[in-house]
Amino acid sequence: MKLVALLLFIMVILTLINGLVFMKKLIKLQKENNKLLQKIAEKENINSNKKEDNAPMPHTELEKYKTQFMQNPYQPPK
């Protein structure tokens, strides 16, 4: 009976050690992943600063299109 308890205790200890090693590797991979994502985000920020094509439409221009539409409402094709 003591042999079974000893083997069970050894299994639990080995499982805990395995879990700790796995978590250390996982944390290391997550840090590397975060660094790579930050590099990608910085590149996108640099590109978006160069191109302002995707910027939202100014309020004045939106109002201009709205009044233009209201003057000539949409007529569905016959």
Stockholm file with secondary structure:
# STOCKHOLM 1.0

chainA/1-78         MKLVALLLFIMVILTLINGLVFMKKLIKLQKENNKLLQKIAEKENINSNKKEDNAPMPHTELEKYKTQFMQNPYQPPK
#=GR chainA/1-78 SS CHHHHHHHHHHHHHHHHHHHHHHHHHHHHHHHHHHHHHHHHHHHHHHHHHCCTTSCCCHHHHHHHHHHHHHSCCCCCC
#=GC SS_cons        CHHHHHHHHHHHHHHHHHHHHHHHHHHHHHHHHHHHHHHHHHHHHHHHHHCCTTSCCCHHHHHHHHHHHHHSCCCCCC
//
